[in-house]
Amino acid sequence: MNLDTNKHSVFLLYYHLILVVKFRRKVIDNESSDRLREIFEYISPNYNIELQEWNHDKDHLHILFKAHPKSELSKFINAYKSASSRLIKKEYPEIRQKLWKEYFWSRSFCLLTTGGAPIEVIKRYIESQGENYDPNK
C-alpha cells in the first residue's frame, strides 16, 4: 500500500461520491458523462483532489477520488456541482429542456469514506492499545 505524505503527516484518504440528478431525470449519457468528468478533473486540483474512478448511470454519477487532509470536501463538491450544472446546461440544451426548473443536481449528495479494514477491526485495534487492554473483550 502506497501512502501519501506531506511535511507533517502520512495519509490515505479515499472517498466515494454519488451525485444524483434532480428528481432523477435520466439525462446523463456517455457524452455528457465525459464532459462532467472533464469538469471534475479541471476543478479537483484546486482542492488537492485526484480522480481515481468514474462511472455513471442515466440519473447519477459514481466518483472515487483521493483527497488531502486539507481538502475542503464540502466546498469542492459545491463548486463542482455549481460549475458542472452551469456548463452542462449551456453546452447541452437538450438536457436543459428535460430538467425541472433548470436544476441539474439534487441538493443532497452521498459521500462515503473507503478504506482498508472494517470498522470493527479498527475498534478492536484501538481497544487493544495501552495499558488497559483486556484480552477478554
Secondary structure, 3 states (H helix, E strand, C coil): CCCEECCCCEECEEEEEEEEEHHHCCCCCHHHHHHHHHHHHHHHHHHCCEEEEEEECCCEEEEEEEECCCCCHHHHHHHHHHHHHHHHHHHCHHHHHHCECCECECCCCEEEEECCCCHHHHHHHHHCCCCCCCCCC
